[in-house]
Amino acid sequence: MIGYTCVGTNDLDQAVHFYGELLALLGAKPFFKTDRGVGWGVTPGQPMFSVMQPFDGQPSTPGNGTMVALAAVDPAQVQALHAKALALGGKDEGAPGPRGKGFYGAYFRDLDGNKLAAYCLLKA
């Protein structure tokens, strides 16, 4: 159902570095590059994640209540994504750990304040 997600940035070079390093942990590589943004994916048939400068030329602002969730394969990958985001200058929004029955997640904000989650479903 999801084709792609997009978050805005006010510093494209900084955002491309942040997401290039972060999404590499999921095996993602750039699928498109323009003068306004970059989109990463794992395979063409799966949803893509992109970061773009706003088309209207206005400053990018994070949406209140908006969050993009990155699917991880296991708790170790959730932990690695969270740690990498913080090492790249992201802000902690919730340390890795169980969140209800069968859900393991961590939360952080990117350099522009966009909120993201890394999560996996735990096997019973």
N, C-alpha and C positions, 0 to 999 in steps of 0.2 A: 504494500500500500504506500509506503514512503518511497519517493523517487530520489530525493536529495534534501539536505538541510543546508541552511546558509546562516552564518552570523556575520555581523558587520564589523568593520575595523576602521580606525582612524590612522593607523600606521601599517600599511600593507606589508612592507619588508619585515617588520617585527612580527606580525601575525603569521606570515608565511614560514618564518623560521620556527616559531612556537609550534604551529600545527604540523609542519613537516617533521620535526623531531618527535612530537607526541604521537602522531598517527602512524609513524613508522613502526611503533611497537605493536600495531595491529596488522602490519603487513600492507598498509595502504601506500599508494604512490600517486603522484599527480596525474590526473586524467585530463585536466585542461588548465591552461594558463592564459590570462588576458592582462591588459594593462590595469584592470580594476580588481582582479581576484584570481584565486586558484581553487580548484576542486580536486579532492583526493578520493580514491576508491580502492577496493580490493579486487573486485572483478566487475566487468561491465554490467552484469545482471543484478548487482546489489546496489543499495542506496549509496549515494555519494555525499561527502561532507565538503562544504565550500566556505571560504571566507572572502568577503567582497567589500570594497568601498561602496557606500550607498550610491545608487544610480542618480538620485536627485541632487547630489553634491552637498547635501546637508551633513552635519556631523553624525557619526554612528553613535547610538546609545543602546545599551542592553535593555531588553524587554523585561518588565516586571512580571514575574511568573513564568517567563520563557526559559526552557532548559532543553538541551540536546543530550541524549543518553548514548554513550558509546558502549556497544556490546563487547564484553571480554569473554574469554574461554574459561577462566577460573579465577579464584580469589587472588592468586599470585599476579595475574595480569592486571586485575583491578588495582592492586597495590602498586604495581610498576607504573601504571598510567598516572595514578594520583601523585606518586613521588616525582615522576618526570615533569608533570605540570607545575608542581611547586618549585622544582629545581630550575625550571625555565622562567620563573617569575610569577606564576599563577598564585592565586590566593586560595587557601583552604576554606571549604564550606562544609566539611564533614569528613572525618577520617574514615578509612576503609573499615568495614565491619558488617556484620549481619544486620539487616533491616527487615524484620518480619520473617515469617516462615518461608524458607527457600530462596531468599533474595540477599545478595551480598553486594554492597555498593560503596562508592566514595564520591564526594562532590567537590568541585573546585570552580574557580572563575579564571577566565583567560586574561590576557593583558589589557583587554578593552572592557572587562567586567561582565562578559557573557558567561552564564552559568552552564556548566556541563556536569554530567555524571558518568562514571564508569561503573558497570555492573555486570554480574553474571548470575545465572540461576543455579542454585545448589541442587545437586542430586540427592534424592531422599535415601 
